[in-house]
Amino acid sequence: MGMLDQSTKLAIAQAVTSTGDTASTNIYDNGSAHAADNSMTGENLWINAVVNTAITSGGSATVQAVLQDSADGSTFADVLAGPAVAYASAPVGTALLQVQPPVGMRRYFRIAWRIGTAALTAGKFDAYVSNTIQ
């Protein structure tokens, strides 16, 4: 993993159990109100969302990482989503989403952890921006 600045950590060992969307602990601010063509920097950056701790469920839960953006930092919309993965098929280290920031993203972005079908009884997730993928 490349060097991580505190501002590039969207979630570190974030516990998520409820069905529906749970927003990442932190929001990334591109720092520009004019982010219509914002690719963050000239570097080859990646948004990574990864299983940190074993996931369990009393049912047939699915997990999905969804990249969301916002113009104001409070109203977010889906930009793109990784596949919905059965919890049993997502061991520690599984990348739920690895993508370069799409051109045209608005000023703020976060990851939403989308849990479907059944709640999780355990599981933690990481999300961060880095200059490498695992």
Beta strands, then each sheet from edge to edge (+ up, - down):
strand 1: 9-15
strand 2: 20-23
strand 3: 28-29
strand 4: 46-57
strand 5: 62-70
strand 6: 77-81
strand 7: 85-86
strand 8: 95-99
strand 9: 108-116
strand 10: 120-130
sheet 1: 1+ 10- 4+ 8-
sheet 2: 2+ 9- 3+
sheet 3: 2+ 9- 5+ 6-
sheet 4: 2+ 9- 5+ 7-
end
